[in-house]
């Protein structure tokens, strides 16, 4: 797991400043690509905008 001084959620673009702000994988480990608001327990939380829609 990498932990940089400044992490950006790849879904919403929010800054992730502390470990608790990271999302979590299904097995409970930290997911460093997405924030806790977007990704918890291996699943994206529905904000109305998914990553796939963002790509399109
Ligand atoms: Zn996010």
PDB file of the backbone (N, CA, C, O) and the ligand in Angstrom, with CONECT records:
HET     ZN  A 101       1
ATOM      1  N   UNK A   1       0.846  -1.196   0.000  1.00  0.00           N
ATOM      2  CA  UNK A   1       0.000   0.000   0.000  1.00  0.00           C
ATOM      3  C   UNK A   1       0.877   1.240   0.000  1.00  0.00           C
ATOM      4  O   UNK A   1       1.829   1.368   0.770  1.00  0.00           O
ATOM      5  N   UNK A   2       0.516   2.141  -0.892  1.00  0.00           N
ATOM      6  CA  UNK A   2       1.244   3.400  -0.952  1.00  0.00           C
ATOM      7  C   UNK A   2       0.467   4.489  -0.215  1.00  0.00           C
ATOM      8  O   UNK A   2      -0.763   4.537  -0.235  1.00  0.00           O
ATOM      9  N   UNK A   3       1.215   5.333   0.417  1.00  0.00           N
ATOM     10  CA  UNK A   3       0.553   6.466   1.070  1.00  0.00           C
ATOM     11  C   UNK A   3       1.366   7.719   0.787  1.00  0.00           C
ATOM     12  O   UNK A   3       2.468   7.897   1.305  1.00  0.00           O
ATOM     13  N   UNK A   4       0.807   8.566  -0.032  1.00  0.00           N
ATOM     14  CA  UNK A   4       1.506   9.776  -0.410  1.00  0.00           C
ATOM     15  C   UNK A   4       1.048  10.944   0.458  1.00  0.00           C
ATOM     16  O   UNK A   4       0.056  10.848   1.181  1.00  0.00           O
ATOM     17  N   UNK A   5       1.765  12.010   0.375  1.00  0.00           N
ATOM     18  CA  UNK A   5       1.372  13.202   1.125  1.00  0.00           C
ATOM     19  C   UNK A   5       0.012  13.704   0.679  1.00  0.00           C
ATOM     20  O   UNK A   5      -0.772  14.241   1.462  1.00  0.00           O
ATOM     21  N   UNK A   6      -0.238  13.511  -0.606  1.00  0.00           N
ATOM     22  CA  UNK A   6      -1.506  13.988  -1.130  1.00  0.00           C
ATOM     23  C   UNK A   6      -2.086  12.940  -2.066  1.00  0.00           C
ATOM     24  O   UNK A   6      -1.489  12.615  -3.093  1.00  0.00           O
ATOM     25  N   UNK A   7      -3.232  12.421  -1.715  1.00  0.00           N
ATOM     26  CA  UNK A   7      -3.920  11.444  -2.564  1.00  0.00           C
ATOM     27  C   UNK A   7      -5.208  12.061  -3.075  1.00  0.00           C
ATOM     28  O   UNK A   7      -5.896  12.804  -2.374  1.00  0.00           O
ATOM     29  N   UNK A   8      -5.503  11.734  -4.295  1.00  0.00           N
ATOM     30  CA  UNK A   8      -6.738  12.203  -4.899  1.00  0.00           C
ATOM     31  C   UNK A   8      -7.623  11.004  -5.219  1.00  0.00           C
ATOM     32  O   UNK A   8      -7.169  10.026  -5.812  1.00  0.00           O
ATOM     33  N   UNK A   9      -8.871  11.090  -4.826  1.00  0.00           N
ATOM     34  CA  UNK A   9      -9.824  10.044  -5.172  1.00  0.00           C
ATOM     35  C   UNK A   9     -10.012  10.042  -6.693  1.00  0.00           C
ATOM     36  O   UNK A   9     -10.285  11.075  -7.304  1.00  0.00           O
ATOM     37  N   UNK A  10      -9.860   8.868  -7.277  1.00  0.00           N
ATOM     38  CA  UNK A  10      -9.967   8.797  -8.742  1.00  0.00           C
ATOM     39  C   UNK A  10     -11.410   8.855  -9.223  1.00  0.00           C
ATOM     40  O   UNK A  10     -11.664   8.927 -10.425  1.00  0.00           O
ATOM     41  N   UNK A  11     -12.343   8.823  -8.299  1.00  0.00           N
ATOM     42  CA  UNK A  11     -13.741   8.908  -8.679  1.00  0.00           C
ATOM     43  C   UNK A  11     -14.271  10.336  -8.577  1.00  0.00           C
ATOM     44  O   UNK A  11     -14.809  10.872  -9.546  1.00  0.00           O
ATOM     45  N   UNK A  12     -14.117  10.951  -7.403  1.00  0.00           N
ATOM     46  CA  UNK A  12     -14.694  12.282  -7.201  1.00  0.00           C
ATOM     47  C   UNK A  12     -13.647  13.379  -7.206  1.00  0.00           C
ATOM     48  O   UNK A  12     -13.989  14.560  -7.259  1.00  0.00           O
ATOM     49  N   UNK A  13     -12.382  13.007  -7.153  1.00  0.00           N
ATOM     50  CA  UNK A  13     -11.328  14.003  -7.188  1.00  0.00           C
ATOM     51  C   UNK A  13     -11.034  14.680  -5.867  1.00  0.00           C
ATOM     52  O   UNK A  13     -10.247  15.625  -5.807  1.00  0.00           O
ATOM     53  N   UNK A  14     -11.666  14.200  -4.808  1.00  0.00           N
ATOM     54  CA  UNK A  14     -11.456  14.800  -3.495  1.00  0.00           C
ATOM     55  C   UNK A  14     -10.072  14.457  -2.966  1.00  0.00           C
ATOM     56  O   UNK A  14      -9.539  13.382  -3.241  1.00  0.00           O
ATOM     57  N   UNK A  15      -9.503  15.367  -2.214  1.00  0.00           N
ATOM     58  CA  UNK A  15      -8.223  15.107  -1.580  1.00  0.00           C
ATOM     59  C   UNK A  15      -8.424  14.140  -0.420  1.00  0.00           C
ATOM     60  O   UNK A  15      -9.371  14.266   0.358  1.00  0.00           O
ATOM     61  N   UNK A  16      -7.523  13.182  -0.321  1.00  0.00           N
ATOM     62  CA  UNK A  16      -7.565  12.227   0.780  1.00  0.00           C
ATOM     63  C   UNK A  16      -6.347  12.490   1.652  1.00  0.00           C
ATOM     64  O   UNK A  16      -5.212  12.233   1.252  1.00  0.00           O
ATOM     65  N   UNK A  17      -6.595  12.995   2.822  1.00  0.00           N
ATOM     66  CA  UNK A  17      -5.501  13.470   3.652  1.00  0.00           C
ATOM     67  C   UNK A  17      -5.133  12.519   4.773  1.00  0.00           C
ATOM     68  O   UNK A  17      -4.034  12.603   5.319  1.00  0.00           O
ATOM     69  N   UNK A  18      -6.027  11.625   5.119  1.00  0.00           N
ATOM     70  CA  UNK A  18      -5.689  10.704   6.188  1.00  0.00           C
ATOM     71  C   UNK A  18      -6.205   9.306   5.886  1.00  0.00           C
ATOM     72  O   UNK A  18      -7.100   9.133   5.059  1.00  0.00           O
ATOM     73  N   UNK A  19      -5.652   8.335   6.540  1.00  0.00           N
ATOM     74  CA  UNK A  19      -5.949   6.931   6.235  1.00  0.00           C
ATOM     75  C   UNK A  19      -7.435   6.637   6.314  1.00  0.00           C
ATOM     76  O   UNK A  19      -7.953   5.863   5.508  1.00  0.00           O
ATOM     77  N   UNK A  20      -8.117   7.229   7.253  1.00  0.00           N
ATOM     78  CA  UNK A  20      -9.542   6.954   7.443  1.00  0.00           C
ATOM     79  C   UNK A  20     -10.394   7.475   6.289  1.00  0.00           C
ATOM     80  O   UNK A  20     -11.549   7.080   6.130  1.00  0.00           O
ATOM     81  N   UNK A  21      -9.812   8.366   5.487  1.00  0.00           N
ATOM     82  CA  UNK A  21     -10.568   8.918   4.360  1.00  0.00           C
ATOM     83  C   UNK A  21     -10.530   8.023   3.130  1.00  0.00           C
ATOM     84  O   UNK A  21     -11.281   8.231   2.177  1.00  0.00           O
ATOM     85  N   UNK A  22      -9.650   7.026   3.156  1.00  0.00           N
ATOM     86  CA  UNK A  22      -9.592   6.110   2.020  1.00  0.00           C
ATOM     87  C   UNK A  22     -10.776   5.167   2.019  1.00  0.00           C
ATOM     88  O   UNK A  22     -11.372   4.884   3.059  1.00  0.00           O
ATOM     89  N   UNK A  23     -11.106   4.681   0.820  1.00  0.00           N
ATOM     90  CA  UNK A  23     -12.131   3.656   0.717  1.00  0.00           C
ATOM     91  C   UNK A  23     -11.611   2.338   1.249  1.00  0.00           C
ATOM     92  O   UNK A  23     -10.426   2.190   1.551  1.00  0.00           O
ATOM     93  N   UNK A  24     -12.518   1.384   1.357  1.00  0.00           N
ATOM     94  CA  UNK A  24     -12.121   0.068   1.851  1.00  0.00           C
ATOM     95  C   UNK A  24     -12.502  -1.019   0.853  1.00  0.00           C
ATOM     96  O   UNK A  24     -13.528  -0.938   0.179  1.00  0.00           O
ATOM     97  N   UNK A  25     -11.661  -2.023   0.778  1.00  0.00           N
ATOM     98  CA  UNK A  25     -11.948  -3.178  -0.068  1.00  0.00           C
ATOM     99  C   UNK A  25     -12.886  -4.138   0.654  1.00  0.00           C
ATOM    100  O   UNK A  25     -13.167  -3.997   1.844  1.00  0.00           O
ATOM    101  N   UNK A  26     -13.355  -5.110  -0.105  1.00  0.00           N
ATOM    102  CA  UNK A  26     -14.312  -6.065   0.451  1.00  0.00           C
ATOM    103  C   UNK A  26     -13.738  -6.808   1.661  1.00  0.00           C
ATOM    104  O   UNK A  26     -14.471  -7.157   2.587  1.00  0.00           O
ATOM    105  N   UNK A  27     -12.445  -7.043   1.648  1.00  0.00           N
ATOM    106  CA  UNK A  27     -11.803  -7.761   2.751  1.00  0.00           C
ATOM    107  C   UNK A  27     -11.398  -6.845   3.902  1.00  0.00           C
ATOM    108  O   UNK A  27     -10.774  -7.275   4.872  1.00  0.00           O
ATOM    109  N   UNK A  28     -11.770  -5.571   3.769  1.00  0.00           N
ATOM    110  CA  UNK A  28     -11.516  -4.630   4.865  1.00  0.00           C
ATOM    111  C   UNK A  28     -10.210  -3.879   4.762  1.00  0.00           C
ATOM    112  O   UNK A  28      -9.920  -3.023   5.598  1.00  0.00           O
ATOM    113  N   UNK A  29      -9.406  -4.187   3.740  1.00  0.00           N
ATOM    114  CA  UNK A  29      -8.160  -3.451   3.565  1.00  0.00           C
ATOM    115  C   UNK A  29      -8.440  -2.091   2.932  1.00  0.00           C
ATOM    116  O   UNK A  29      -9.510  -1.860   2.369  1.00  0.00           O
ATOM    117  N   UNK A  30      -7.470  -1.208   3.034  1.00  0.00           N
ATOM    118  CA  UNK A  30      -7.652   0.134   2.510  1.00  0.00           C
ATOM    119  C   UNK A  30      -7.478   0.175   1.003  1.00  0.00           C
ATOM    120  O   UNK A  30      -6.544  -0.417   0.462  1.00  0.00           O
ATOM    121  N   UNK A  31      -8.369   0.867   0.333  1.00  0.00           N
ATOM    122  CA  UNK A  31      -8.256   1.100  -1.101  1.00  0.00           C
ATOM    123  C   UNK A  31      -7.769   2.526  -1.301  1.00  0.00           C
ATOM    124  O   UNK A  31      -8.447   3.489  -0.944  1.00  0.00           O
ATOM    125  N   UNK A  32      -6.574   2.639  -1.880  1.00  0.00           N
ATOM    126  CA  UNK A  32      -5.950   3.958  -1.971  1.00  0.00           C
ATOM    127  C   UNK A  32      -6.356   4.724  -3.225  1.00  0.00           C
ATOM    128  O   UNK A  32      -5.912   5.854  -3.429  1.00  0.00           O
ATOM    129  N   UNK A  33      -7.183   4.132  -4.054  1.00  0.00           N
ATOM    130  CA  UNK A  33      -7.573   4.821  -5.286  1.00  0.00           C
ATOM    131  C   UNK A  33      -8.814   5.689  -5.106  1.00  0.00           C
ATOM    132  O   UNK A  33      -9.022   6.665  -5.828  1.00  0.00           O
ATOM    133  N   UNK A  34      -9.624   5.315  -4.137  1.00  0.00           N
ATOM    134  CA  UNK A  34     -10.887   6.021  -3.964  1.00  0.00           C
ATOM    135  C   UNK A  34     -11.099   6.410  -2.508  1.00  0.00           C
ATOM    136  O   UNK A  34     -10.549   5.798  -1.593  1.00  0.00           O
ATOM    137  N   UNK A  35     -11.906   7.440  -2.321  1.00  0.00           N
ATOM    138  CA  UNK A  35     -12.157   7.914  -0.968  1.00  0.00           C
ATOM    139  C   UNK A  35     -13.289   7.119  -0.302  1.00  0.00           C
ATOM    140  O   UNK A  35     -14.001   6.339  -0.935  1.00  0.00           O
ATOM    141  N   UNK A  36     -13.411   7.356   0.978  1.00  0.00           N
ATOM    142  CA  UNK A  36     -14.401   6.619   1.765  1.00  0.00           C
ATOM    143  C   UNK A  36     -15.829   6.963   1.341  1.00  0.00           C
ATOM    144  O   UNK A  36     -16.743   6.153   1.496  1.00  0.00           O
ATOM    145  N   UNK A  37     -16.007   8.150   0.815  1.00  0.00           N
ATOM    146  CA  UNK A  37     -17.342   8.556   0.375  1.00  0.00           C
ATOM    147  C   UNK A  37     -17.760   7.846  -0.909  1.00  0.00           C
ATOM    148  O   UNK A  37     -18.951   7.697  -1.183  1.00  0.00           O
ATOM    149  N   UNK A  38     -16.786   7.412  -1.688  1.00  0.00           N
ATOM    150  CA  UNK A  38     -17.092   6.812  -2.986  1.00  0.00           C
ATOM    151  C   UNK A  38     -17.057   5.289  -2.953  1.00  0.00           C
ATOM    152  O   UNK A  38     -17.785   4.630  -3.696  1.00  0.00           O
ATOM    153  N   UNK A  39     -16.226   4.742  -2.107  1.00  0.00           N
ATOM    154  CA  UNK A  39     -15.943   3.315  -2.200  1.00  0.00           C
ATOM    155  C   UNK A  39     -15.808   2.708  -0.817  1.00  0.00           C
ATOM    156  O   UNK A  39     -14.904   3.054  -0.056  1.00  0.00           O
ATOM    157  N   UNK A  40     -16.712   1.803  -0.504  1.00  0.00           N
ATOM    158  CA  UNK A  40     -16.637   1.126   0.793  1.00  0.00           C
ATOM    159  C   UNK A  40     -16.916  -0.355   0.621  1.00  0.00           C
ATOM    160  O   UNK A  40     -17.827  -0.749  -0.108  1.00  0.00           O
ATOM    161  N   UNK A  41     -16.124  -1.168   1.297  1.00  0.00           N
ATOM    162  CA  UNK A  41     -16.302  -2.625   1.297  1.00  0.00           C
ATOM    163  C   UNK A  41     -16.353  -3.191  -0.124  1.00  0.00           C
ATOM    164  O   UNK A  41     -17.126  -4.102  -0.419  1.00  0.00           O
ATOM    165  N   UNK A  42     -15.517  -2.632  -0.993  1.00  0.00           N
ATOM    166  CA  UNK A  42     -15.390  -3.188  -2.338  1.00  0.00           C
ATOM    167  C   UNK A  42     -16.444  -2.725  -3.318  1.00  0.00           C
ATOM    168  O   UNK A  42     -16.493  -3.195  -4.455  1.00  0.00           O
ATOM    169  N   UNK A  43     -17.292  -1.801  -2.879  1.00  0.00           N
ATOM    170  CA  UNK A  43     -18.343  -1.349  -3.778  1.00  0.00           C
ATOM    171  C   UNK A  43     -18.400   0.175  -3.816  1.00  0.00           C
ATOM    172  O   UNK A  43     -18.144   0.855  -2.823  1.00  0.00           O
ATOM    173  N   UNK A  44     -18.746   0.687  -4.997  1.00  0.00           N
ATOM    174  CA  UNK A  44     -18.934   2.121  -5.112  1.00  0.00           C
ATOM    175  C   UNK A  44     -20.258   2.534  -4.475  1.00  0.00           C
ATOM    176  O   UNK A  44     -21.274   1.848  -4.589  1.00  0.00           O
ATOM    177  N   UNK A  45     -20.208   3.642  -3.823  1.00  0.00           N
ATOM    178  CA  UNK A  45     -21.421   4.207  -3.255  1.00  0.00           C
ATOM    179  C   UNK A  45     -22.057   5.094  -4.310  1.00  0.00           C
ATOM    180  O   UNK A  45     -21.380   5.908  -4.939  1.00  0.00           O
ATOM    181  N   UNK A  46     -23.332   4.938  -4.496  1.00  0.00           N
ATOM    182  CA  UNK A  46     -24.018   5.632  -5.582  1.00  0.00           C
ATOM    183  C   UNK A  46     -24.203   7.112  -5.262  1.00  0.00           C
ATOM    184  O   UNK A  46     -24.955   7.492  -4.364  1.00  0.00           O
ATOM    185  N   UNK A  47     -23.491   7.928  -6.031  1.00  0.00           N
ATOM    186  CA  UNK A  47     -23.660   9.379  -5.900  1.00  0.00           C
ATOM    187  C   UNK A  47     -24.453   9.931  -7.077  1.00  0.00           C
ATOM    188  O   UNK A  47     -24.641  11.142  -7.190  1.00  0.00           O
ATOM    189  N   UNK A  48     -24.908   9.063  -7.935  1.00  0.00           N
ATOM    190  CA  UNK A  48     -25.577   9.510  -9.140  1.00  0.00           C
ATOM    191  C   UNK A  48     -24.619   9.618 -10.305  1.00  0.00           C
ATOM    192  O   UNK A  48     -25.039   9.659 -11.462  1.00  0.00           O
ATOM    193  N   UNK A  49     -23.338   9.665 -10.005  1.00  0.00           N
ATOM    194  CA  UNK A  49     -22.323   9.708 -11.056  1.00  0.00           C
ATOM    195  C   UNK A  49     -21.342   8.570 -10.802  1.00  0.00           C
ATOM    196  O   UNK A  49     -20.629   8.568  -9.799  1.00  0.00           O
ATOM    197  N   UNK A  50     -21.310   7.622 -11.701  1.00  0.00           N
ATOM    198  CA  UNK A  50     -20.370   6.517 -11.540  1.00  0.00           C
ATOM    199  C   UNK A  50     -19.090   6.812 -12.288  1.00  0.00           C
ATOM    200  O   UNK A  50     -19.032   7.723 -13.114  1.00  0.00           O
ATOM    201  N   UNK A  51     -18.090   6.056 -11.999  1.00  0.00           N
ATOM    202  CA  UNK A  51     -16.806   6.233 -12.687  1.00  0.00           C
ATOM    203  C   UNK A  51     -16.968   5.982 -14.184  1.00  0.00           C
ATOM    204  O   UNK A  51     -16.361   6.671 -15.004  1.00  0.00           O
ATOM    205  N   UNK A  52     -17.777   5.008 -14.529  1.00  0.00           N
ATOM    206  CA  UNK A  52     -17.982   4.712 -15.937  1.00  0.00           C
ATOM    207  C   UNK A  52     -18.638   5.894 -16.656  1.00  0.00           C
ATOM    208  O   UNK A  52     -18.264   6.226 -17.780  1.00  0.00           O
ATOM    209  N   UNK A  53     -19.593   6.511 -16.018  1.00  0.00           N
ATOM    210  CA  UNK A  53     -20.253   7.660 -16.628  1.00  0.00           C
ATOM    211  C   UNK A  53     -19.275   8.813 -16.782  1.00  0.00           C
ATOM    212  O   UNK A  53     -19.340   9.576 -17.746  1.00  0.00           O
ATOM    213  N   UNK A  54     -18.379   8.929 -15.831  1.00  0.00           N
ATOM    214  CA  UNK A  54     -17.406   9.998 -15.870  1.00  0.00           C
ATOM    215  C   UNK A  54     -16.459   9.813 -17.055  1.00  0.00           C
ATOM    216  O   UNK A  54     -16.067  10.778 -17.713  1.00  0.00           O
ATOM    217  N   UNK A  55     -16.104   8.564 -17.310  1.00  0.00           N
ATOM    218  CA  UNK A  55     -15.214   8.266 -18.431  1.00  0.00           C
ATOM    219  C   UNK A  55     -15.885   8.602 -19.758  1.00  0.00           C
ATOM    220  O   UNK A  55     -15.253   9.119 -20.680  1.00  0.00           O
ATOM    221  N   UNK A  56     -17.179   8.296 -19.833  1.00  0.00           N
ATOM    222  CA  UNK A  56     -17.903   8.592 -21.055  1.00  0.00           C
ATOM    223  C   UNK A  56     -18.023  10.095 -21.241  1.00  0.00           C
ATOM    224  O   UNK A  56     -18.607  10.550 -22.224  1.00  0.00           O
TER     225      UNK A  56
HETATM  226 ZN    ZN A 101     -14.308  10.007  -3.849  1.00  0.00          ZN
END
